[in-house]
């Protein structure tokens, strides 16, 4: 029995997203390791700020993607549409 094309596409998309998330985690770990090797000082502090910013930005983008995927095709949930129609 074969899997329908829609399910295959969804599984491929999920696998791609998982790989992207793993790659991002590795990049963040590499950045942290690099920071740990730096000498104390202004450059290290600035680099740490940049790393924290990148990490937070990635988390926000991930949450936004998850919310977009959970949202129904109409763009709003039923109760939100009813409120907007009043």
C-alpha positions in Angstrom: 0.0 0.0 0.0 1.5 3.4 -1.0 1.4 6.6 0.9 -0.7 9.4 -0.6 1.3 12.2 -2.2 0.0 14.8 0.4 1.3 12.7 3.3 4.7 12.1 1.6 5.0 15.9 1.0 4.1 16.6 4.7 6.7 14.0 5.9 9.4 15.4 3.6 8.6 18.9 4.9 8.8 17.8 8.5 12.1 16.0 7.8 13.5 19.1 6.2 12.4 21.2 9.1 13.9 18.8 11.6 17.2 18.9 9.7 17.1 22.7 9.6 16.4 22.9 13.4 19.3 20.5 14.0 21.6 22.5 11.8 20.7 25.7 13.6 21.4 24.0 17.0 24.8 22.9 15.7 25.6 26.4 14.4 24.6 27.9 17.8 26.8 25.3 19.6 29.7 26.2 17.3 29.2 29.9 18.0 29.1 29.2 21.8 32.2 27.1 21.6 34.0 29.9 19.7 32.9 32.3 22.4 34.2 30.1 25.1 37.6 30.2 23.5 37.8 34.0 23.2 39.6 36.1 25.7 37.7 38.2 28.2 37.0 41.7 27.1 34.7 43.9 25.0 34.9 41.7 21.8 33.8 38.7 23.8 30.9 40.6 25.4 29.8 41.9 22.0 30.0 38.5 20.4 28.0 37.0 23.3 25.3 39.7 22.7 25.2 38.8 19.0 24.9 35.1 19.8 22.1 35.7 22.3 20.3 37.8 19.7 20.6 35.2 17.0 19.4 32.5 19.4 16.3 34.5 20.4 15.6 35.4 16.8 15.8 31.8 15.7 13.4 30.8 18.5 10.9 33.5 17.6 11.0 32.4 13.9 10.5 28.8 14.9 7.5 29.6 17.1 6.0 31.8 14.3 6.4 28.9 11.9 4.7 26.5 14.3 1.8 28.9 14.8 1.4 29.4 11.1 1.3 25.7 10.5 -1.3 25.2 13.3 -3.5 28.0 11.9 -6.4 26.8 9.8 -6.4 27.6 6.1 -8.9 30.5 6.5 -6.3 32.4 8.5 -8.4 32.6 11.7 -10.0 30.3 14.0 -13.8 30.0 14.0 -14.3 32.1 17.2 -12.0 34.8 15.8 -14.0 35.0 12.6 -17.2 35.4 14.6 -15.8 38.3 16.6 -14.5 40.0 13.5 -17.9 39.8 11.8 -19.7 41.6 14.5 
